[in-house]
């Protein structure tokens, strides 16, 4: 039986179960992509995107692994603290389009 990595609580807040995972340099970006694939899937399934809370840094494998933006693939691409990224747009306006944009942005970093 597979364990769930991401769940959404009763008020729409995303939670991550990274406790039994070893986050490495190699899989941190993959886990962050998986997070946004989950968010897109959840919204496409009919959940109101305005009620989705992406969970912030506690659900971001990149933040948990690298802790310093200068070592994170997003930060190394010039986006310290995820400023001016689709993630920031999603935080300001949680829409399916902004969630998909963040997913594509992360995929572009692979």
C-alpha angles and dihedrals in degrees: 000000000000121000121235113246097186130034134169117227125221093276096048099262115144116232127190128211102208094143096105095037126092105221109211133180087257100050101035093084091043090053091049090051089049089052092055092043086056092049092049091047091049094051092043087053090065105271113142105252091210087067096050116107108193091211098240124230097339088067096041113096090196092056092045094048103040103027088183115077091215090066096044119094089236092051092044087055087060101264105115113190087004090282115167093013130120087256089065089048091051090051090053096039115013103206134146089247092055092046090051090047091054090048092052091045092055091046089054089061094061 
